[in-house]
């Protein structure tokens, strides 16, 4: 009995000891689980939320750059950027305190400094005047930094998830141990049962916490998928199911995977267990992060909707590479295409509409935009049958690239002819018809030539046909002549300052009275070294530049003042004409008529003593405006002559519309008419035509008595040339008029 008692006591003692042992072990397991879960609740979940907040803050900071580019608002950019920057710095410090200083937090701080530098650079290039190319360069620098930040944050999130999973697995292990010991003595004493009930309560609480953390991806608003090594979906969070149902009205989660998912999985395993990129699902764009977990032999795919950002990038791309006025590709697009597709092109055409300034002067800037759009439409129609690409570079400047093909030489010529034919017709702008004259400079592609050199060659060809227009293909000889024109322009500007320009005068003879009928004022230039610069060389250069207006004003003043002095000295008397050459752009400049009348009043010269010589191209710039200005001049008493008749875009309809009093037959017809019968016939016809129109005819370039005789027989009224007198300075003209009492 004693032994039994002792045995029972021993048994009870063993049972109690076992229960106490089991209870202690179970208690320790539960405490371990509770401590682990408390750690997770207090540190890991807030840490995960902070990383997500950091990602959002940096995304907003990145967006502020794009908004700055679109809106160019310095204050808004400064406020939003600095606010996001302060938020990002605070979050990174908190993450570093919770997670510990490591390579990822250091990388985040480093990239944040880089973004600060780019912000300063962005503010610099967006300052007035805005450097759009520089702004786009800053945005391009921002993208790799953003990718690096995204990768660092993704790594932090993965580390947090791994820590959470590890803690969960440890908790489960301890719970299993507790259950083992509890179940071993489950039929024991009430004390053991009570202990088990208490432990079960603790276990339930621990399981709730485990479920809470196991729902980590469940609560993620962005799609998260777990993939096997073969690409099968092992898990998808609710956001993934919602996305596939919304996009495809289906529950097939495989529709969310990229088409080349197998390739991406393989690449992720071989390139550091981490892969990022983007792909399109229907009309939406998604950024993805693919992470391989070697310990779980599983992939995690994280998706993020970036559709808004991609659409903003498309808008930026359109602003960068398209012209809003004409909806054509712009100069930046031309340069990009040259670098990417130059081997596919054979020729470059630069096109200018040289008479566009007259549209602006006549109708205003808004009408110029209408004219440019009309010209762009006509150019597009011309290009339709050809393998070309059309660009609008600036204002009235366009470019054409002709694709390479086996018929390129013939197509090159056909395109030139098509351009000329199309723009030989008038363009209607705001109810008025304008002749929009083309200037075309073309050059053939050479893969050894840079984009800048190619543009320079085409520009050289283009400039060579200014201001009248025309079509020219680049040659080395053309470049040499262009260089000479540049030198002439520079020297001409200096000549104006040094007063090296002067007027010479060539007498004109009336064949019917054999008396001096007038003189023509001719511009001459002698440089510092005493060299005579031919007017044939420097006058076109002046007309191409802005110099012709200044020079023309000076010539008008000098010629009118000379006429006044000659009349006061009684060296001339009525009828007499001081012929003054007027450039087309000068004639059509606003206020020209008023300027002439003011000079006549200033020097007290009768308007009938002044004859203004204009060329045929003046009418072609803007026939309506030319008629209006010339009518004002004629109604004021001035005489108007058509200079160099027969050499330009001669049109009898223009001659009948313009209020002319005289036609001046160009010397190219007169000098060789005695040896070339065709020239005789043409000259005689022009004289007869002028007689029918009641116009006085003067022939220039008369160099022999035979010229005079033949022209007089045909009914020519006046002659001018070396046979009568060479051009001479004013002093010599005075002596000539005194010695020749023909007047």
Secondary structure, 3 states (H helix, E strand, C coil): CHHHHHHHHHHHHHHHHHHHHHHHHHHHHHHHHHHHHHHHHHHHHHHHHHHHHHHHHHHHHHHHHHHHHHHCCHHHHHHHHHHHHHHHHHHHHHHHHHHCCCHHHHHHHHHHHHHHHHHHHHHHHCCCCCCHHHHHHHHHHHHHHHHHHHHHHHHHHHHHHHHHHHHHHHHHHHHHHHHHHHHHCCCCCHHHHHHHHHHHHHHHHHHHHHHHHHCCCCCCCCCEEEECCCCCEEEECHHHHHHHHHHHCCCCHHHHCCCCHHHHHHHHHHCCCEEEEEEEECCEEEEEEEEEECCCCEEEEEEEECHHHHHHHHHHHHHHHECCCCCCECHHHHHHHHHHHHHHEEEEEEEEECCHHHHHHHHCHHHHHHHHHHHHHHHHHHHCCCCEEEEEEECCEEEEEEECCCCHHHHHHHHHHHHHHHCCCCEEECCEEECCCEEEEEEECCCCCCHHHHHHHHHHHHHCCCCCCEEEECCHHHHHHHHHHHHHHHHHHHHHHCCCEEEEEEEEEECCCCEEEEEEEEEEEECCCCCEECHHHHHHHHHHCCHHHHHHHHHHHHHHHHHHHHHHCCCCCCCCEEEEECCHHHHCCCCHHHHHHHHHHHHCCCHHHEEEEEEHHHHHHCHHHHHHHHHHHHHCCCEEEEEEECCCCCCHHHHHHCCCCEEEECHHHHCCCCCCHHHHHHHHHHHHHHHHCCCEEEEECCCCHHHHHHHHHHCCCEEECCCCCCCECHHHHHHHHHHCCCC
